[in-house]
Amino acid sequence: MHAICYHGINVGFISQLLPKDDASNNWEKKEEQYHYLINQLRAVVNHLSNPIFSIELDGSINYMSRGAATIFNSQPAAFVGRKFQVILPLEPHEGLREFFSDFLDQKLKIAYEFTHGETPLQLTINPIYNPATKAINGGVIEITDLTEKKRFEQRQVDFVAFISHELRTPISSVKGYLNVVMEEGDYLTPEHKEFIRRAYVSNERQERTVEDLIELSDLERGELNKRMEVVDPIPLTNEVVTKWQKAASDKGLQLIFQYPKFSVPHIDADTTLYCNILDNVIENAIKYTPKGEVRVQIEKKDANVEVSVTDTGPGISKEAQSEIFNKFVRGEHSMTETTQGSGLGLFLAKSFAEEMGGTLTVKSQVNNGATFILSLKASEKLIDASVLENS
């Protein structure tokens, strides 16, 4: 079904704005109302700063604003009937075809970012519905120049990087002084020692937050140092688990590394990023588990190696699971002394996993603990060797 057009303008989506007709309305009155609304709409659209055009379900253009036509140095009428995927200055066109296909499948507003020359742009398409049938007649596409937005985002990233590096030195100095006082402060009263301990804990939290911010800025600036190599995940995982044994023990938890029953192939990974992921996930599990255990397991799944961290904590609701990997999102009770954090840990962990071509996911039910699963590709060279050994 094609949208109804009048002088090249899709009027289906504005018909709902018209007053309800009664028996006394004649066709001339209707036409006058259409003329008025169409001219109003044309005036509004032509004065918008962003280029706008409307399309049929086959992608052909039925209206283009003056702002959109200036991109092509031609009159709007010259593009009516042509496919927007073809006339837009974007190569290759496959990206636009996929974008439009997704729109037709989802029938929702979607956006697509691309670069034309050195200019970052965003294409946003909104569906046009038939008021009577509620079916989609076509879409309205808006092109937005993201140059200023990207510059602002870059300034934010640069600012965070600058502040984080400036804070790192004084925080490290304070930690050193507190460490000396804790080790040599025999003359301190128990109350003073407790004050120093709390200061040390707060300082460590600040230090971790600064490190998270530095890693975040490196990630967003594309300056993350990554060195992929073939590594054995078992000793590497055991090293991280051993590091967190004291923290778990101090909280009365068991931290268990369950060695695999069968041989596990090596993985393609950056050892620093791999350890950072496990650090974040295991630390979170210890934080939010009041009693019981945290269990770490490794196993081969198809062409991947999966490292799972399972706790006996309160679990995570479905709603929270959809947001838990976002920036600056923290769990419940996150403002207590033992569970405070920057809200960046899981975001960074997931980002690091994706940087290595893997995934980080969560499975959980409320009141039934949570399992975080890191999945990384097994090294192809060693997969064949392990298969031969097991055959």
Helices and strands as residue ranges (DSSP letters): E 5-6, E 9-10, G 12-17, H 27-46, E 52-56, E 61-64, H 66-71, G 76-79, H 84-87, H 94-106, E 110-116, E 119-129, E 136-145, H 147-184, H 190-220, E 229-231, H 233-243, H 245-250, E 254-258, E 267-269, H 271-288, E 293-301, E 304-311, H 318-321, H 345-355, E 359-364, E 370-377, H 380-390
